[in-house]
Amino acid sequence: MSIDKMREQLNKHQPLFIGEDTAFRSAVLIPLVLVDGEWQVLFEVRSFKMRKQPGDISFPGGKIDPADSSPLDAAIRETHEELGIDPGAIEVISSLSPFVTSSSFVVYPFVAVLDSHQIHSYNKDEVEEVFTVPLNWLLNYEPYCHLVSVEPKPSTDFPYEKIMNGAQYQWRARAIEEWFFDYKDYTIWGLTARILKYFIERLKDAQ
């Protein structure tokens, strides 16, 4: 293969990161709603009937399906399915940097304005309740962090004979930052808190 051919091929559109095309991909919406003249961020409490993470606090969103033409389409579709809001009433104002938790999992966040009057009945199979947090409160709140240690655990058939030091190889543990926002009786943490923190930091940079 010639250098010119390699240059042409390598300059074509590429995934955002290595592994994106095979990763579990999801998209979420950070919904802004106007309540009594004040901007607030809307959150969902996941239904207690959900198999995964019941009762956790999240943004509307979910897995990107093959039928979705883009991560944004997935975020809007999921918001419609969960909150019952008309997609035409969702005004997307920005996309944020994707949150890559690993090469096999990525979340694409978007910020949008919703008409809170349109949220009449949400999907009780997925959403236990919704609540809002004033944006000004979030801008002045200092979230706190705890570290979670993650240590690699190779499979039983791992080919130690192929690597230097074999079974004595020193795997490197890493620490995951888990951020927490406490608002009234709600605790926002995990993936939602990481995305929320980034969103708030972006707004603070403009102040």
C-alpha positions as CSV (number, residue, x, y, z in Angstrom):
1,M,0.0,0.0,0.0
2,S,1.4,3.4,-0.9
3,I,1.8,6.3,1.5
4,D,-0.8,8.3,-0.5
5,K,-3.3,5.5,-0.2
6,M,-2.6,5.2,3.5
7,R,-3.0,8.9,4.0
8,E,-6.3,8.9,2.2
9,Q,-7.6,6.0,4.2
10,L,-6.4,7.3,7.6
11,N,-7.9,10.8,7.0
12,K,-11.4,9.4,6.5
13,H,-13.9,9.8,9.4
14,Q,-12.8,7.8,12.4
15,P,-14.5,6.8,15.6
16,L,-14.2,9.2,18.5
17,F,-12.0,6.7,20.3
18,I,-10.7,3.2,19.7
19,G,-13.5,0.8,20.5
20,E,-16.4,3.2,20.0
21,D,-17.9,1.2,17.1
22,T,-18.2,-1.9,19.4
23,A,-18.9,-0.2,22.7
24,F,-22.2,-0.1,24.6
25,R,-23.5,3.3,23.6
26,S,-26.1,5.4,25.3
27,A,-27.3,8.9,25.3
28,V,-28.9,11.2,27.9
29,L,-30.6,14.6,28.0
30,I,-29.8,17.2,30.6
31,P,-33.3,18.8,30.8
32,L,-33.6,22.5,31.7
33,V,-37.1,23.6,32.8
34,L,-38.4,27.0,33.8
35,V,-40.1,26.9,37.2
36,D,-41.5,30.1,38.6
37,G,-39.2,32.1,36.4
38,E,-36.1,30.2,37.5
39,W,-34.1,27.6,35.5
40,Q,-33.9,24.2,37.0
41,V,-32.5,20.9,36.1
42,L,-34.9,18.0,35.9
43,F,-34.0,14.5,37.2
44,E,-35.7,11.1,37.2
45,V,-35.8,8.6,40.0
46,R,-35.6,5.2,38.3
47,S,-38.6,2.9,38.9
48,F,-38.3,0.5,41.8
49,K,-39.5,-2.2,39.4
50,M,-36.4,-1.8,37.1
51,R,-34.0,-4.7,37.0
52,K,-30.9,-2.5,36.9
53,Q,-30.3,0.4,39.4
54,P,-33.8,0.7,40.8
55,G,-34.3,3.9,42.7
56,D,-31.2,5.6,41.4
57,I,-31.3,9.2,40.1
58,S,-30.7,9.7,36.4
59,F,-31.2,11.9,33.4
60,P,-33.7,10.8,30.8
61,G,-31.9,8.6,28.2
62,G,-30.8,5.1,27.5
63,K,-29.2,2.7,25.0
64,I,-28.7,3.8,21.4
65,D,-30.7,1.5,19.2
66,P,-29.7,0.5,15.7
67,A,-32.8,2.3,14.4
68,D,-31.6,5.6,16.0
69,S,-29.9,7.8,13.4
70,S,-27.7,9.5,16.0
71,P,-27.0,9.7,19.7
72,L,-29.1,12.8,19.8
73,D,-32.1,11.0,18.2
74,A,-31.7,8.3,20.9
75,A,-31.7,10.8,23.7
76,I,-34.8,12.5,22.3
77,R,-36.6,9.2,21.8
78,E,-35.8,8.0,25.3
79,T,-37.0,11.3,26.8
80,H,-40.2,11.0,24.9
81,E,-40.7,7.4,26.0
82,E,-39.9,8.1,29.7
83,L,-41.5,11.5,30.2
84,G,-44.2,11.5,27.5
85,I,-43.0,14.8,26.2
86,D,-43.5,15.7,22.5
87,P,-40.1,15.6,20.7
88,G,-41.1,18.8,19.0
89,A,-41.2,20.5,22.4
90,I,-37.5,19.6,23.1
91,E,-35.1,22.4,22.2
92,V,-31.6,21.1,22.2
93,I,-29.1,23.8,22.9
94,S,-25.8,21.9,23.1
95,S,-24.0,18.6,23.0
96,L,-21.4,17.9,25.7
97,S,-18.2,15.8,25.4
98,P,-19.0,12.1,25.6
99,F,-18.3,10.4,28.9
100,V,-16.1,7.4,28.1
101,T,-16.1,5.2,31.2
102,S,-14.1,2.5,29.4
103,S,-13.4,1.4,25.8
104,S,-16.6,-0.6,26.0
105,F,-19.0,2.0,27.5
106,V,-19.7,5.5,26.4
107,V,-22.5,8.1,27.1
108,Y,-23.3,11.0,24.8
109,P,-24.9,13.9,26.8
110,F,-27.0,16.7,25.4
111,V,-28.5,19.8,27.0
112,A,-32.1,20.8,26.2
113,V,-34.9,23.0,27.2
114,L,-38.2,21.3,28.0
115,D,-41.6,22.7,28.5
116,S,-42.4,21.4,32.0
117,H,-46.2,21.8,31.3
118,Q,-45.9,19.0,28.8
119,I,-44.8,16.5,31.5
120,H,-48.3,15.2,32.4
121,S,-47.7,11.5,32.9
122,Y,-44.4,9.7,32.8
123,N,-43.8,6.0,32.2
124,K,-44.2,4.4,35.6
125,D,-42.5,1.2,34.4
126,E,-39.3,3.2,34.1
127,V,-39.7,6.4,36.2
128,E,-40.8,6.4,39.8
129,E,-40.9,10.2,40.1
130,V,-39.3,13.4,38.7
131,F,-37.9,16.3,40.6
132,T,-36.0,19.5,39.8
133,V,-33.0,21.2,41.3
134,P,-32.5,25.0,40.8
135,L,-29.6,25.7,38.5
136,N,-28.3,28.5,40.8
137,W,-28.2,26.1,43.7
138,L,-26.1,23.7,41.6
139,L,-23.7,26.5,40.5
140,N,-23.0,27.3,44.2
141,Y,-22.9,23.8,45.5
142,E,-19.6,21.9,46.1
143,P,-20.0,18.2,45.4
144,Y,-17.9,15.8,47.4
145,C,-15.9,12.8,46.2
146,H,-15.1,9.3,47.3
147,L,-12.7,7.0,45.6
148,V,-13.5,3.4,44.6
149,S,-10.5,1.1,44.0
150,V,-10.8,-1.2,40.9
151,E,-8.4,-4.0,40.5
152,P,-8.0,-6.1,37.3
153,K,-8.9,-9.8,37.6
154,P,-7.7,-11.9,34.6
155,S,-9.9,-14.8,33.5
156,T,-8.9,-18.3,34.5
157,D,-7.6,-19.1,31.0
158,F,-5.4,-15.9,30.8
159,P,-2.2,-16.8,28.8
160,Y,0.3,-15.8,31.5
161,E,3.0,-17.7,29.6
162,K,2.8,-15.0,26.9
163,I,3.8,-12.1,29.1
164,M,6.8,-11.1,31.1
165,N,6.7,-12.2,34.7
166,G,3.8,-14.6,34.0
167,A,1.4,-15.1,36.9
168,Q,3.6,-12.7,38.9
169,Y,2.8,-9.8,36.6
170,Q,1.9,-6.7,38.7
171,W,-1.5,-5.5,37.5
172,R,-2.1,-1.9,38.2
173,A,-5.2,-1.0,40.3
174,R,-6.9,2.3,39.6
175,A,-9.2,4.5,41.5
176,I,-12.6,5.7,40.2
177,E,-13.9,9.1,41.4
178,E,-17.5,8.9,42.6
179,W,-19.0,12.3,43.0
180,F,-22.1,13.1,45.2
181,F,-24.6,16.0,45.2
182,D,-27.0,16.0,48.2
183,Y,-30.2,18.0,47.5
184,K,-33.0,17.8,50.1
185,D,-33.7,14.0,50.4
186,Y,-32.1,13.2,47.1
187,T,-28.5,12.0,46.5
188,I,-27.2,12.3,42.9
189,W,-24.2,10.1,42.3
190,G,-22.5,7.8,39.8
191,L,-22.6,8.4,36.1
192,T,-25.3,11.1,36.5
193,A,-23.2,13.0,39.0
194,R,-20.1,12.9,36.7
195,I,-22.0,14.3,33.8
196,L,-23.8,16.9,36.0
197,K,-20.5,18.0,37.4
198,Y,-19.0,18.5,34.0
199,F,-22.0,20.4,32.8
200,I,-21.9,22.7,35.8
201,E,-18.2,23.3,35.5
202,R,-18.7,24.3,31.8
203,L,-21.3,26.9,33.0
204,K,-19.0,28.2,35.7
205,D,-16.3,28.8,33.2
206,A,-18.5,31.4,31.6
207,Q,-19.1,33.3,34.8
